[in-house]
Amino acid sequence: MTSQPTGPAEPESSPSSVSAASAASSASSASSAASGSSAPSASSASSAFATHDPQAPAASSAPPMQAVPVQLSMPGHMDTVLRAIGLPNSARRQFDFLDDSYEWRRVFSELFGTFLLVLVAAGGGMVNARFGGDVSSRTALVVAPALMVAAIILFMGAVSGAHLNPAVSLAFALRRNFPWKRVPAYVAAQAAGAVLATLLLWALVGKHGSAGLTLPGPGISTVTAMIWEAVLTMGLVSVILGVSSGAQQVGSFAAIGVGSYIALAGLWASPVSGASMNPARSLGPALVLGDWTSWWAYLVGPVAGAAVAVGIAYILRGPGGGTHGVQAAQGTLGVLWTPERIGTAHPVPVSTDDPGGR
C-alpha cells in the first residue's frame, strides 16, 4: 500500500472534478519542488477544472483543499495476486525453516537415519564377531557405513538435512546455515537412534566383547586417537559444507561426495582410531555395551575437527547463511514441498477382464 496527497471531495462536486483537482494539486506541488518556485494552491487548481463542469459551484465558494495522506486499500484477493506476482512463493516462504510445525518430522528423520547408520556401522563388527570374525573383511566393514550414509542423504536429506552426526549439526549452526534452537533436538535424536540400533543388535546377535565399538588401535594412545578423529572429521565436515554450498550446487551428487570420503577415510585410517568421525556412532554403543574406553577422544576430536572445518569454509567461500547452504542443512520440507500427495492423483485402472476389480 502507498500514500499519496489528495483532496477531500465536496458534497456538490462530481467524482471526476475531485479526482482532477487532486491530480492537479499533486502535479503542481511536485513541479514547484523540482524548480524551486512557488506552486499554485490546490483551490486554484480546483476552480480551473470546475469551470468545465456545469454542476460544480463557483470557485469562490469552495474551501481551500489540503493534501492529506490517504491509505489506499484493495480487495483481499487482489492483494494476494499482486503479492504472488511480485514475490515468488520460494522467496515468500524462505523463512519457513523457522516454522516448528514440521519439526517432529525432521527430528524423526534424524533418529531414523542415525539408527540405520549405527545399525550398519556397529552391526558389521558385532555380526562379524558373532560368526567367528571371518565373515566380513575390514574393507566391507568400513565401506558399508559409507554406502548407508549416501543412501540416507538421497532418500531423506530433503526432510531434515540428514546430519546423522552431532558434529555436523554443530558445524551447520556455526556456519549460520542451521538455527541453534534446533541443535539440541537434533543431537538428542541422533543419540537416541544410536542407542536404539545398538539395543536391537544386542538383542539379536548378542554382546561380543568390544565388537561394535570404536577404540584406539593397538599401541595408540587416547590423545593420538583424539587428534586422529579431529583431522578426519575436519575433512568430512569440509566435504559436507562444500557440497552443501551454493558455490558447487551439486544436488544429489552430494551423497556421492560424502559417502566417498567416509569410505576412503575408513580404508586408510580405521586401524588407528576406528574412523568414527561421529560422537553419536561412538557414544551410543559405548552407553549400551557399558565400555567407556577412551570415550572422550570420540567426543572432543570430532567436535574440534568440525569447528576447524567451519573456519576453513569461511576462508574458501566466505560467510555462510546462503539459500543453498540453508536448504542443504535444514532440508526443504515446508519450503519446496509439504508432506502431502505430490502431483495429480490417478485412480488405479480396473481391468475389463475382472469386473470386481480384484
TAGI-V433607 format. One record per backbone hydrogen bond with DSSP energy under -1.0 kcal/mol. CO is the residue of the C=O (numbers start at 1). NH is the residue of the N-H. Records with the same first field share a line. If there is no record, write none. Layout:
BEGIN
CO=NH / NH
END
This chain:
BEGIN
2=72
6=68
14=18
15=19
16=20
17=21
18=22
19=23
20=24
21=25
22=26
23=27
24=28
25=29
26=30
27=31
28=32
29=33
30=34
31=35
32=36
41=45
42=46
43=47
44=48
45=49
46=50
47=51
49=52
50=53
53=56
59=62
75=79
76=80
77=81
78=82
79=83
80=84
81=85
82=86
83=87
88=92
89=93
91=94
93=96
95=98
96=99
100=103
102=106
103=107
104=108
105=109
106=110
107=111
108=112
109=113
110=114
111=115
112=116
113=117
114=118
115=119
116=120
117=121
118=122 / 123
120=124
122=126
123=127
124=128
125=129
126=130
127=131
128=133
129=132
137=141
138=142
139=143
140=144
143=147
144=148
145=149
146=150
147=151
148=152
149=153
150=154
151=155
152=156
153=157
156=159 / 160
157=161
158=332 / 333
165=169
166=170
167=171
168=172
169=173
170=174
171=175
172=177
173=176
179=182
180=183
182=186
183=187
184=188
185=189
186=190
187=191
188=192
189=193
190=194
191=195
192=196
193=197
194=198
195=199
196=200
197=201
198=202
199=203
200=204
201=205
202=206
208=211
210=213
217=220
221=225
222=226
223=227
224=228
225=229
226=230
227=231
228=232
229=233
230=234
231=235
232=236
233=237
234=238
235=239
236=240
237=241
238=242
239=243
240=244
242=245
245=249
250=253
251=254
252=255
253=257
254=258
255=259
256=260
257=261
258=262
259=263
260=264
261=265
262=266
263=267
264=268
265=269
266=270
269=272 / 273
270=274
272=217
278=282
279=283
280=284
282=286
283=287
284=288
285=289
286=290 / 291
292=295
294=297
295=298
296=299 / 300
297=301
299=303
300=304
301=305
302=306
303=307
304=308
305=309
306=310
307=311
308=312
309=313
310=314
311=315
312=316
313=317
314=318
322=326
323=327
324=328
325=329
326=330
327=331
332=335 / 336 / 337
337=334
338=340
351=354
354=357
END
